[in-house]
Amino acid sequence: MKKIKFYALNRRVRKVYLTTNPACCQRSSNNGEPKFTDVQAATIYLYGKNLGLRTKQSVYNFAKANLLRYCKYLPTYKQFCLRVNKLAPFFEMICNVELLTDRRSVSKRKTSKTHLLDSMPIVVAKGSRSNRARAASELCDKGKCASQKMWYYGVKIHILAEERVHSVPIPRRILLTKASEHDLPAGKIILENTEDIDVFADKGYIDDDWGYDLQLQYVELNTPFKERGKNQVPLDDGEYAWNAFVSSRRQQIESLFSQISRLTDMQDAHVARSEKGLLSFIWANFALLAMFYW
């Protein structure tokens, strides 16, 4: 992660907090002026995550040792965890606001019609533990990641990203589903109400009827051809060439997933014990990436 100045991060968080109104904000409640504020809780957690502190316990201990000048009224560890978990919608709001903010110079601002669609696993438990895991059961279940040949218990993140020249693509839509959810239904939700774009996706999104419906929205869905069975006509050279072309265009989203895995611990979510805890863990990581990398 990049080195981030604490008070610069605090200003960014405060700006989003004061210009939006997520339902989780305390200023909307009867306790509208607490001594330990939502902005302090969000800033401390994001700053700790940026330092590489994996658990809320380690973030809390760091704040207690180093940040009491900023937050004189730091609550108990239990109350800190409850506050951070409730801020998951606020972290999601930070991510969405930052992704809509184009910080490039005016001469470099240019949108692309080409978008990439794929999913990545968020693992709460894997191996033998995936059969008996019950953490955040409202959101998680057991599923298989075909690309990694792995059964796991957790959730799946689906991303529609806009292609960029000489850079990783920037996510435009992010959707969380259970691990067992097939890519196709999630893809239909993500591409709903989209218009005038070209989408490159893998074989999991092949559906001829859906492809025709997308054409009415001026959305061109490009997927590779599936390998045919022994008693069917094999793919010809043109179809193999098309598959290679689609694979080369999709390489950017693999680079995006690699960046997410390299910069955050998002894919290893075994520290999560509740639905709100898992959501705050995921969206806090996305908020940091959106603020300082995308």
C-alpha positions in Angstrom: 0.0 0.0 0.0 1.0 3.6 -0.5 2.1 5.7 2.4 -0.9 7.8 3.3 -0.8 10.8 5.7 -3.4 10.3 8.4 -4.9 13.8 8.3 -5.1 13.7 4.5 -7.1 10.5 4.8 -9.3 12.1 7.4 -10.1 15.0 5.1 -11.1 12.7 2.3 -13.3 10.6 4.7 -14.9 13.7 6.2 -15.7 15.2 2.8 -17.6 12.1 1.7 -19.4 11.9 5.1 -20.6 15.5 5.0 -21.7 15.4 1.3 -23.6 12.1 1.4 -26.2 10.6 3.7 -25.6 6.8 4.2 -28.2 5.3 6.5 -25.5 4.1 8.9 -24.3 7.6 9.8 -24.8 8.6 13.5 -25.7 12.2 12.6 -29.0 10.8 11.4 -29.7 9.2 14.8 -30.7 10.5 18.2 -27.0 10.3 19.2 -26.0 12.8 16.5 -23.0 14.3 18.3 -21.0 11.5 19.9 -17.6 12.0 21.4 -16.2 9.3 19.2 -17.5 10.1 15.7 -18.2 8.0 12.6 -15.4 9.9 10.8 -12.9 9.0 13.5 -13.9 5.3 13.4 -13.8 5.1 9.6 -10.5 7.0 9.4 -8.8 4.9 12.1 -9.9 1.6 10.5 -8.9 2.7 6.9 -5.5 3.9 8.1 -4.9 0.7 10.0 -5.8 -1.4 6.9 -3.5 0.7 4.8 -0.6 0.0 7.3 -1.2 -3.7 6.7 -3.0 -4.4 10.1 -5.2 -7.4 9.3 -7.6 -7.5 12.3 -9.7 -5.0 14.1 -7.8 -5.9 17.3 -4.5 -4.9 15.8 -6.0 -1.6 14.4 -7.5 -0.8 17.8 -4.2 -1.5 19.6 -2.4 0.7 17.1 -4.9 3.5 17.6 -4.7 3.2 21.4 -0.9 3.4 21.3 -0.5 6.1 18.7 -3.7 8.0 17.9 -5.1 9.2 21.2 -4.2 12.8 20.2 -6.7 12.5 17.4 -9.4 10.6 19.3 -9.4 11.3 23.0 -12.5 9.3 23.6 -11.5 6.0 22.0 -14.2 3.5 23.2 -13.6 -0.1 24.3 -12.5 -2.7 21.7 -16.0 -4.2 21.7 -17.7 -0.8 21.0 -15.0 0.0 18.3 -15.8 -3.3 16.5 -19.5 -2.6 16.6 -19.1 0.9 15.2 -16.8 -0.2 12.4 -19.1 -3.0 11.4 -22.1 -0.6 11.1 -20.1 1.6 8.8 -20.0 -1.0 5.9 -22.6 1.1 3.8 -20.4 4.2 4.4 -17.3 2.4 3.1 -19.3 1.4 0.1 -20.4 5.0 -0.4 -16.7 6.1 -0.2 -15.8 3.6 -2.9 -18.7 4.6 -5.2 -18.0 8.4 -4.8 -14.3 7.9 -5.5 -14.8 5.8 -8.6 -17.1 8.5 -10.0 -14.4 11.1 -9.4 -12.0 11.4 -12.4 -8.7 12.7 -11.0 -6.9 12.7 -14.4 -6.1 15.9 -16.2 -8.7 17.2 -18.6 -6.5 16.2 -21.6 -6.4 12.6 -20.5 -10.1 12.1 -19.6 -11.5 9.7 -22.2 -14.1 7.0 -21.5 -13.9 3.7 -23.2 -16.7 1.6 -24.7 -14.8 -1.6 -23.9 -15.7 -3.2 -20.5 -14.6 -6.4 -18.9 -16.8 -8.7 -16.7 -15.6 -11.4 -14.3 -15.7 -12.6 -10.7 -13.3 -13.4 -7.9 -13.7 -15.4 -4.7 -13.6 -14.0 -1.1 -12.5 -16.9 1.0 -13.8 -17.2 4.6 -12.8 -20.8 4.9 -11.4 -23.4 2.5 -10.3 -27.1 2.5 -11.9 -29.3 5.1 -13.1 -26.2 7.1 -15.4 -25.1 4.2 -17.7 -28.0 5.1 -18.4 -26.9 8.7 -17.9 -23.1 8.5 -20.9 -21.1 9.6 -19.5 -17.5 9.9 -21.7 -14.8 8.2 -24.1 -17.5 7.0 -26.6 -14.9 5.8 -24.2 -13.9 3.1 -21.8 -16.9 2.6 -22.1 -20.4 1.5 -19.9 -23.1 -0.1 -18.9 -22.8 -3.8 -16.2 -23.7 -6.3 -13.7 -21.4 -7.9 -13.1 -23.1 -11.3 -10.0 -21.0 -12.2 -8.2 -21.9 -9.0 -9.7 -25.4 -8.8 -10.8 -24.8 -5.2 -13.8 -25.4 -3.0 -14.3 -22.6 -0.5 -16.8 -21.1 1.9 -17.4 -17.4 1.4 -18.7 -14.9 -1.1 -18.0 -14.0 -4.7 -17.4 -10.5 -6.1 -18.5 -9.7 -9.6 -16.9 -6.6 -11.3 -17.7 -4.8 -14.5 -14.6 -2.7 -15.2 -13.9 -0.1 -17.9 -10.8 -0.7 -20.0 -8.0 1.9 -19.7 -4.9 2.3 -21.9 -1.6 1.4 -20.1 -3.3 0.9 -16.8 -5.5 -1.6 -14.9 -9.2 -1.2 -15.7 -11.3 0.8 -13.3 -14.4 -0.9 -11.7 -17.7 0.7 -12.6 -20.1 -1.8 -11.0 -19.4 -4.2 -8.1 -21.8 -6.9 -6.9 -21.5 -9.3 -4.0 -23.2 -12.7 -4.1 -22.9 -16.1 -2.3 -20.1 -18.3 -3.4 -22.5 -20.8 -5.0 -24.1 -18.2 -7.2 -23.4 -18.8 -10.9 -21.8 -15.9 -12.9 -24.7 -15.7 -15.4 -27.5 -14.4 -13.0 -25.0 -11.9 -11.4 -23.9 -10.8 -14.9 -27.6 -10.1 -15.8 -27.9 -7.9 -12.7 -24.7 -6.0 -13.4 -25.5 -5.3 -17.1 -29.1 -4.2 -16.4 -29.7 -0.7 -17.6 -26.2 -0.4 -19.3 -26.1 1.1 -22.8 -23.7 1.4 -25.7 -20.8 -0.7 -24.4 -18.8 -3.7 -25.6 -18.3 -6.4 -22.9 -15.7 -9.1 -22.9 -16.5 -12.1 -20.6 -15.6 -15.7 -20.1 -17.6 -18.9 -20.9 -19.7 -18.6 -17.8 -21.7 -15.8 -19.3 -22.7 -17.5 -22.5 -26.5 -17.2 -23.0 -27.8 -16.6 -26.6 -31.2 -15.3 -25.5 -29.6 -12.8 -23.1 -27.1 -11.8 -25.8 -30.0 -10.8 -28.1 -31.7 -8.9 -25.3 -28.5 -7.0 -24.6 -28.3 -6.0 -28.3 -31.5 -4.0 -27.7 -29.6 -2.0 -25.2 -26.7 -1.6 -27.7 -24.5 -3.8 -25.5 -22.3 -6.3 -27.4 -21.4 -9.3 -25.3 -18.3 -11.1 -26.5 -17.6 -14.5 -25.1 -15.3 -17.4 -26.3 -16.7 -20.5 -28.0 -17.1 -23.6 -25.8 -15.1 -26.7 -26.6 -17.3 -29.3 -28.3 -17.8 -32.9 -27.4 -16.2 -35.9 -29.1 -19.2 -36.5 -31.4 -19.5 -32.9 -32.4 -17.6 -30.8 -35.0 -14.4 -29.4 -33.4 -13.7 -25.7 -33.3 -12.1 -24.4 -36.5 -9.1 -22.1 -36.8 -11.3 -19.0 -36.9 -13.1 -20.0 -33.7 -9.8 -20.7 -32.0 -8.5 -17.3 -33.1 -11.6 -15.6 -31.7 -11.1 -17.4 -28.4 -7.5 -16.2 -28.3 -8.6 -12.6 -29.1 -11.3 -12.6 -26.3 -8.7 -14.0 -23.8 -6.2 -11.3 -24.7 -8.8 -8.6 -24.2 -9.8 -10.1 -20.8 -6.2 -10.1 -19.6 -6.6 -6.6 -18.1 -9.3 -7.7 -15.6 -6.9 -10.5 -14.5 -4.4 -7.8 -13.8 -7.0 -5.9 -11.8 -7.7 -9.0 -9.6 -3.9 -9.5 -9.2 -3.6 -5.9 -8.0 -6.4 -6.4 -5.5 -4.8 -9.5 -4.2 -1.3 -7.9 -4.0 -2.4 -4.7 -2.3 -5.0 -6.0 0.1 -5.9 -9.1 2.1 -9.5 -9.0 0.7 -9.5 -12.6 -0.7 -8.5 -14.0 2.6 -11.4 -13.1 4.9 -11.1 -15.7 7.5 -11.0 -13.0 10.2 -14.7 -12.2 9.5 -17.2 -13.6 12.0 -20.5 -11.8 11.0 -22.3 -10.5 8.0 -21.6 -6.8 8.9 -18.0 -7.6 9.8 -17.4 -9.3 6.4 -19.1 -6.4 4.5 -17.1 -3.7 6.4 -13.9 -5.8 5.7 -14.6 -6.0 1.9 -15.8 -2.4 1.4 -13.1 -0.8 3.5 -10.5 -2.5 1.2 -12.4 -1.3 -1.9 -12.6 2.2 -0.5 -8.8 2.4 0.0 -8.2 1.1 -3.6 -10.7 3.6 -5.0 -9.2 6.5 -3.2 -5.5 5.9 -3.9 -5.1 3.5 -6.8 -8.0 3.7 -9.2 
